[in-house]
Each structure stands twice: as structure tokens, then as C-alpha cells.
Amino acid sequence: MKGRAMLEEQIRKIIELRHDAPYAILGPHYVEGERALIVRAFLPWAERAYVLPADGTGKREMRRPQSDGLFAARFPGVRKLEYRLVAIDASGQSVTFHDPYAIHEPSFSAADGQALRRGTLESLFAKLGAHQWVKESVIGVNFALWAPHASRVSVVGTFNQWDGRRHPMERHESGVWELFIPDLGLGELYKYEIRSAEGAVFLKTDPLAFQTEVYPKTAAFTYDIQRRHDWGDGSWMARAMEAPGWELPVAIHPVTLGETASAGPERVSSYGQLKEIVLPHLLERGFTHVELAFWADGETVASYYAPNPRYGQPEELMAFIDACHQSDIGVILDWIPPLLPREGQELSWFDGARLYDADVPNQPTLLAFDLERPEVRNFLLANALFWRQIYHVDALCADVRTHTARLEGQSAGAGLRFLLREPLVAPTLATAESANLIQGRHADPHAVLGPHPLAGESGLAVVRALLLDAESSCLLREDRPQLLYPLQRVHDGGLFETIIAAKPEALRYRLSATEHGQTRIFEDPYAFAFSILGDQDCYLFAEGNHYRIFEKLGAHVCTVKGVAGVNFAVWAPNAQRVSVVGAFNHWDGRRHPMRLRPGSGIWELFVPGLGEGDLYQFEILARNGNLFLKIDPFAFHTEVPPGTASVVYDPVGKHRWRDGEWMRQRARNNAWEQPVAIYEVHAGSWRHKADGEFLSYRELADQLIPYVLEMGFTHIEFLPLAEHPYGPSWGYQISNFYAPTARYGRPEDLMELIDRCHQHNIGVILDWVPAHFPKDAHAMAWFDGTCVYEHADPRQGEHPDWGTLIFNYGRHEVENFLIANALYWLETFHFDGLRVDAVASMLYLDYSKKDWIPNKYGGNENLEAIEFIKHTNAVVHAQHPGVMMIAEESTAWPNVSRPTDVGGLGFGFKWNMGWMHDVLSYMQQAPVHRRHHHHKLAFGIVYAFSENFILSLSHDEVVHLKKSLLGKMPGAEREQFANLRLLYAFMYGHPGKKLLFMGGEFGQPSEWNHDAGLEWELPRGKPQHQGLQRFVADLNALYAREPALHQVDFHAAGFEWLDAGAAETGVLAFVRKARDPRDALVLVLNFSDAPRPHYRIGVPYPVEYRELLNSDARMYGGSGLTQPGGKASAEAYSSHGFPFSIILDLPPLGGLVLKPAPPKLE
């Protein structure tokens, strides 16, 4: 009785349309106790009903125990029966159909239900909704709907006269209702009739319908989405699988579908017009993507799984997408908006409860999705997957907050591409701050540009970019390449921004910007809170003691967070704004403003994507509003003049040095006791190519080194090689102190030249110019709109003679700039010495000035320059032992070449300008007048040992109408050459190291011309020039071979007069001594033009004196008056204060070098 009562209760629920398990009552059921099969059907519209067995045994009429539409038939002894039902209505019309409740194969499983409850059912659109299916060999449509709060759900439609009694669905534990309706075809309209828990009954559209009616009608169609289009975009989709992220550049063309009088590329009124009108436009303009919006703002949507039916059939949209892919164009679709219109909203109160939707505070006309429910988030995730998998849509468009709220943490959605565009909102930056940035007056652009936390919203960041002429721009994250963020212009000045769900400090991305039709892709410099400088660097620089500041300031190739780029840093303490400019930003200083490091005056910026070879300058906005371009004072490389841009260059690893033994030996050597014969060279005019062009550094290595070896010089001294804009300055007006001039090649080419010199045992000295710098507008003068490197007062800051500026040595940063520069040349290029130019102009405040400012003690000494010189020399000698520091100092300043710890300036050597002036003055006299000037030859010895002198016959003596060395010599050509050979003999015999300017070694008759090569045809074709050249080579060989000529240069013990007072005869005689007395040499020089036969000279030793060199030898172009047998023996005849003497035949204008035989000790 109890079982029957329960059955009757279930039947009553069926009849009353409140049953949630119709399969338990309807359809075939075998009753074990009766051993019979009972078939029940609820057919409230039928007058009669029959069961029609498939075995052909004939139909069986069903009885109607009640008048409410429930029919039943009993089949004794039958356990299973295949059948159809026949129903006849009141009009006598019959219909035959398969019983929906005879086929019970749920497509929605318990596992599906569990996944739905967790929000992880990726195949939701394949499980829910209406799908054509074959079950038990019967084709039909399977309906499944999530409505967990409903008490009954029925499928209604044209196929059952919208009668909710006919097809009640079965409820699963997950809240999903399901029913398979056999024989139902495609194209049928349907809805769901839902009875709420409170008993209210209403119709709802299938939320997962693939096609619907045009609003205001909202019924769905049974539709086979998989078979509507034959796709031809296989290769496109395969590429997308291999690289699921966005590929830059991206050019997106937006298209809106809507009613329009005249369709165009931006707006069409049907899906068919997309292919007809839009696609040709995309191809013509080169767009990479098209973005479709087919739902208007506020438009009521029946199903978000169906394209807007107002504009055509789904297959028409598919055909357009397919055509785009076959043309290599991606398709973006605007996704379900975050807020939905309340009016007509099908999802609202879907099953009588707030299932999908929630209210929006302060917006009563709008609804939002209830994202607290995993099933709702699953609905949205599946929707995104649906458009990708079914329609092959490449990306969906949403805003960041919506995307994050719906899909964050959903692994299934991680591979989907999204275009995350923010709705137009007010800028996040204050107006005043935006204006400062755009006007180029912001000292810390990193504080506003790049990624920053979004105020008031945890987990969100705002990224700002200054893209002045960008028509469009977007951002692509490195860690989420499937997400593309279009940046929105928030200021007409070119300020863009976007919102990103990420922590700013961990955000890595690239930007893409299209300007004037050209797209560039780059890492955002302002995403890197990077500084190559530490606090200690800034402290040492401000103190003047950062000896490696060149590793921090300037342009340095580096990698930051795995991104290669260049870090720029420049000292401009009084600038209002500094920007780095170059071809990479169209030389526009508004694009890359730098950040001021507080308290240091240093501006810096890391620019990703730049590398070696990129040109750059600094655009500086002065505080008075003036704007100008400046070179990088620390640039390692520059353009070839007349270009003035700096060039990014990394010297590390550019050259593999092979001079290790030379460098080790140099550190051990005592240069003061070594032969130093310097060949002074101007690299641009030593020799020219046939076409008149300079030799490159490498060509100099090929040609200059063999020549120097042949001539026997020990060192090459180059006139300044640092970059200089004005060629006629010979390099002495330097604009780029850290960059070898690009006229002759790249820095590594100079390294190669020096390395090869060292491999051939030739030292290399650089002419260094810390005394002054030019006023060129692009260089260091008035660098930041103020006097940074120079003094502000012209009485202190300008050289009136040269029209150049004087460094402010009292400013620690300037002192540091110069000291580090000296170290840079020595370390990076392995120079063996620095010849410091114009030291006198540095030492004296009144040097060549009428109006000057005394020092604090009232004197004319430049105290700051003195300290700078001492500091430089002390650091150089400490860090690079063996390096020669040489002063070109022309006054009587004491102790120039003495160590700083004994009160000296710290130089190792000083040019002997007094000797040079006296001797050249003497040599220019006609021989007949020389007896009146004879003292000038001897005077040099008076002070010869007060400094470590270098005897220099430099470039300065053969220019500006001073004549060449040969041209200075009096007499006819033969006498000129004889005089010049005699001059060289005297110089090489005199205490001090030697320097000779190029061309002097073969007697170039014309003055030096920096625009032309030397007159090499002379030593190749004229005997006198050949002879002089050979004489200099032999002098160098003798000088290197004989210790007496170089070993004791700077002590009186190395020199002794034999005869210094023979003014009437013009003869000068002296002894040069080495540490070993046996190595002494005697030099006898006849400065008159008359021979002096049988000339007696007192000598210290009673031995034979062998002639080592005679400047009058025929092979040198002389008359050939040499000593008989090449020797002379001492006699015990006193002369010149010595007990012994020798008799010599002295040639006119000739010099002899004699070597005494070792004395015999008894």
C-alpha cells in the first residue's frame, strides 16, 4: 500500500508539473512483482494513445486511468521493449514519435556536475544547451540547463506547441536539468519553462543557445554549430597553437555592426558586408587584426553564445573569420560586458533566484554577473573558450577588471588571447604633473611613467607612457603574452596609460606604438627602476676620487632583468631637464627624459633595445628655458667629423691584447735610465693615401711601425687623438675626452695599433690636453646652460690666446672627470705615457692674461690646478707603474718632475723648452755670428739636472711661419743639412731624453701642413734627405746602444765639460758617462763653417779614442772629413785642464762621437 501511495504521489507531481525526475515515472518500467513492463506517458493534449512496438506485433492502446493526461500500457512477461508512441488529439489527428523517456542516457555526468560546481568544466558549451545527438540509434536533440533553484524545468517550443507539460526535464544533483527529445530536428525554436521553488512559472532563453531570434523575440533555435561551415584556416590555427601569445606589431581596425544608411569599412549592417567591404579594406591598409562589436551598448542579449542575429546567420560570420585567417588577419570580438542592462535581461532571476546576476551599487538599471558563484565563472570561461574553439576568434576584448574577476586563476583560460582595453576614464595623473612631464620639466619621469600602483585599488597597476606622435599604442606582457593592453591617450601631449592586474615591481612588458604609419616595438625604459650608480659612486664622484667614473657615467651597454640595452648617465647639475636623443627617437628630447639622481646632479636612464653603434646626444633644457644638444662627455666613440653625435660603444672585449710581456716589463723598467727617443706624429698627416685620405689606425700600424723600427725610435708620441671638431687645432681643442677620433677608425683599431707597437718593443705616448677645451656649442662649454666644467668668470675661465675655456679644477667633479680620463687612456688603450699639454697655462692664473683674479693669498698660482696635477700624477703612478707622465711646461716652476711627496708636481719628465729655444736661436745664426751666442749652447747644462728633461724639437717649432727645422738652418742647402745633422748630434749627446717631430728626420724643407702628408718623395729621391734620414737612424741606434747617452741623464755625474768656452772657434766638447766608467763617450762638435784641422782637445783618459759617429761622413751627405783610421790616440799633453789630449780633424758644421778604449789598470 505504501509503494502504491508513493507512486500515486509521483504521478500527481507529474500531472501538477512539479516533478524533477520524470524518468522515474514516465517511460518503460519493469515491475518485478507483476513480471510486467509498464509504459507510462504524460500526454495531456491527447484523447487516445498507443504503444507501437518495433517488433511489428501491433500497437497496444494505452489506458487513461485519470483525465489529466497520464496514459499507461502493460506488457506482461516483457522486460524490455523498443517502441514508439502514437497520440491522437481531440480533432482526430495523430502523431507518432519516440518516447523521450524511453531513452535514458544522460550526457551530463556526475563528474561534469562536480566540475561545474568547482567552476572548471571547460566543455560547458558542449554539455549544456541544445545539441543534436544520437542515443540508442535514435537521432534527436539533447537539452541541458543549469537551474539549481527550479522545482521543474520543461523544454517548450514549436515542436510541442510551447506546452510545458509535454517535456519536463530531469534534475541532476548538480542542479543541471536534462532531457533528450528523439526525432527533433534542427531549426526548431525552443525555450525553457521554469517553475520556481515558490511555484512561479516563466519562460527563459537557453543561456547557451547558439542561435536566437532577433530581439525583441528571444527564442533559441536548435542549431548544429559544428557543421555550419567548412573551415579552411588550418595553417593559421596551427601557427596559433604553436605561438599562442600576441605577436607584435599589431594594427587593429575596429568595426561596428549596426543599422546604417551607407556601409563602410568602420560600420556595416550585416555579416555578409564584412567580407564584401571590410576585408578588402583590411588588406589594402595592412591591418593585422579586425575587432568586431556586434552588440550595442545596453542592447538586450538573448544568448552570449550566439552572434547577434540582427545581422545574419552564424555561418556568415564564420565565413568572414575564415577569410580573414586565410589572408593572415586575426579577428577580435568584443566580449560580454561587465554590466548588463536590467531591462529584458534573460539571465536575471533565471530560475527564480539570483543565479547569474547581482545588483550594481548606485546603478539600478544595470546588473552584474555574480562572480562569487563558481558556476557563473565557469559560464564565462566556457564562453571565452567557445568563441575561440567554435568561431576561431583569435582574441576577446574586455577591460582588465572584468578579465581579472572572471578568469584569474582559471588555468583553462590562460591560453586565451585577450585585448584588455579600459573604458574611457579620467587620467590617473594630476593635471599639473602631466603638464610638467609633457613640457619636459619633470625631474623624475620614472615617478610617473612606467608601472605604478593604482591608487585605491589593490592588485592593479597603471602603466603610463609618453608617446608624442603615436596614433595607437599597446602593451604586451612578457609573463602573459596572451594579454594585449591598448594604451589610451589621456592627454593631447601624447600621454598614454592603461591598467594592468599585476604588481608594478614585477611587471615586464613591451610597448608597440604606431607613429606616422610606422610601428616600433620596444621595452619601456621607465619600467626599469635601474641605476648603474650606487650611493658610494655619487659620493666619490662629488669628492673627486671616483677613478673609474667612466664605468658609470656615459653610455654603457648592459643587461637589466634579462633585457639588453644601454644605460645613459650624465652630470648636468643645473639642468631643468635632460633627455637622451638619437635616431631611435627621431632626436626628439621629449621622448626619453632622464631621471635626476637627487643630490648628485647626475641624470640617468636605461633605454632597452639600444646597443653598440647607436648614435645619441643629450638634449638639455636649461633653467632659463634654452634648449640645446650636447655630446656625451664620457662617450667612448663618436661620429666621424663633421658629425658630432656620440656613438654607443663598449670597449670591453673588443681587442685581445697580446702585449702582456711588454706591460710586465714596463712596470719593472726605470724609464729614467732607459733610452727614450720619441718620434712625434700627427696621425692625420704623417702619410696620406693615393687619394689624399688619412691612413687609418690599422694602416698606420702597417706602415708607421716598420718605419719607426727602421729609424730606431723607441717611442711614438701621437698628437692628441681624442675627438676634436676642428681639424686645424691638430687635436688640441678636444670635444670628447674619452673618445679616440673616429677620423682614423674605431677604438679597437687604435688598440690594435698600440698592441702591435708593443709587440715590436715600441712605446706609445699620448698628447693629453687637460688645460682647456673649445667653446663649440655641441661640446662641453656651458654644458647645462651654466658653467659646469669651466669657470663662470671669464677672467678665470677663458684663454685669450686660444679662444678656449679653462677647466674649473677646484670643482671636484671636474677634477674627477680629468683624472679618470687619464686613467682611461692608460688602462683601456695601454698607452705608455701621457704628455700633458700647456702645463704652464694651468699653473699660472695670469698666463697670457691682462685681466685676472689672484688666488686667496693674492698670488698668481692656480692652487686648484696645482692640486689637480699632483692628484693626477700620484694616482697614475700608483695605478700604472712605469708610465711616463711628461709635462710641457715652459717656465721656471720648480720641481715639475719631482715626486709629490717631496713637494714636486709629480711628473716623471718635463720638456726642456729653454734648451730648445736657446739652441734653435743659436743654430739660426750664421756661423760667422755664432761666437756672440755661444753661451746659449752651454747654458742648458746649468739647469739640466734640476728636472728630468726631454729635449724636444716638436711640431710647435715647424709651423706658423717658424719654418721647418731644415728651413731654420742658415746657408746653402749643403750647409743647412750639415747644420741640422750637427743639431741632432748635439741633442742626442746632451743630457735628457729625445723627441723629434715627424719630417725632421729627413729634413722636410717646408713647414708642417696638417692637411697634407709628409714629403716622402724627398728621402726616396734626394741624397741629402736620404743621408740625413740615415744619420738619424744611426744616431738612434748609437743612442740605444751606448749607456753613456741615456743611463745617467738626470745627474751631474753623467756629464763633464771638456771645452765649453771656445766661442771663437765654435767648438763644444764634453764627456757623457754611464754608471760604468768604461762606457764613457766624448762628443766634439764644430759649430763653425770652417774645418778645424789638428784641433787639440783635452781628454780624461790616456787611451785610444775610436770614432763611432761623424756627422760629416759621406754616407750622411757630408764632405767626408773623418779621422784617419777612424781613431785618435791620447797624448800626455795637457789641454783644457786635462793632463791628456787628442788631436782631431774637425769637419765644418760637424759632430764627432768618440769612445775611449777601456783604461789599462796597473
Secondary structure by P-SEA (a helix, b strand, c coil): caaaaaaaaaaaaaaacccccccccccccccccccbbbbbbbcccccbbbbbbcccccbbbbbcccccccccccccccccccbbbbbbccccbbbbbccccccccccccaaaaaaaaacccccccccccccccccccbbbbbbbbbbccccbbbbbccccccccccbbbbbccccbbbbbbccccccbbbbbbcccccccccccccccccccccccbbbbccccccccccccaaaaaaaaaacccccccbbbbbbbbcccccccccccccaaaaaaccaaaaaaacccbbbbbccccccccccccccccccccaaaaaaaaaaaaaacbbbbbbcccccccccccccccccccccccccccccccbbbcccccaaaaaaaaaaaaaaaacccccbbbbcaaaaaaccccccccccbbbbcccccccccccaaaaaaaaaccccccccccccccccccccbbbbbbbccccccccccccccccbbbbbbbccccbbbbbccccccccccbbbbbbcccbbbbbccccccccccccaaaaaaaaacccccccccccccccccccbbbbbbbbbbccccbbbbbccccccccccbbbbbcccccbbbbbbccccccbbbbbbbbcccccccccccccccccccccccccccccccccccccaaaaaaaaaaccccccbbbbbcccccccccccccccccaaaaaacaaaaaaaacccbbbbccccccccccccccccccccccccccccaaaaaaaaaaaaaacbbbbbbccccccccccccccccccccccccccccccccccccccccccccaaaaaaaaaaaaaaaaccccccccccaaaaaaccccccccccccccccccaaaaaaaaaaaaaaaaaaccccccccccccccccccccccccccccccccaaaaaaaaaaaaaccccccccccccccccccccccccccccccccccccccccccccccccaaaaaaaaaaaaaaaaaccbbbbbccccccccccccccccccccccccccaaaaaaaaaaaaaaaaaaacccccccccccccccccccccccccbbbbbbbccccccbbbbbbbccccccccbbbbbcccbbbbbccccccccccccccccccccccccccccccccbbbbbbccccbbbbbbbcccccc
